[in-house]
């Protein structure tokens, strides 16, 4: 019975962790789409600012300094949009220049919450055929093995301390 429990724990954790590289791949695809969309918004704003002889920063400041609350909010929103574009572009660059295993660390350390939620909503599991996927599955399986053994050890320890009286 204990071996079956350990095997199930290993299979479950190995399967779960094998999906991390695939989730990261699908996230990277969404990342590219988000960057394209944000670039379009920022470019349109810069084009409008340029038509009135202003830089991006001057146009944002002008909106934020106006007495109209709607315009003030648009200025803050455009500033946040530009900052998010910079953040996502830097993340994309880091993901493109990092190796397969380091890429997972970069992905996890600088995750965009909105993009991660959208990716999770449309996520489709895949068979781990890349080295990253296979190694991730192996690490997960090992963690499952260790966790199962620890739990079984704790259960045995609990039974020894509290013998069942009959």
Buried (B, 14 or more C-beta within 10 A) or exposed (E): EEEEBBBEBBBBBBBBBBBBBBBBBBBBEBBEEBBEEBEEBBEEBBEEBEEEEBEBEEBBBBBBEEEEEEBBEBBEEBBEBBEBBEEBBEBBEBBEEBEEEEBBEBBEEEBBEEBBEBBEEEBEEBEBEBEBBBBBBBBBBBBBBBBBBEEBEEEEEEEEEEEEEE
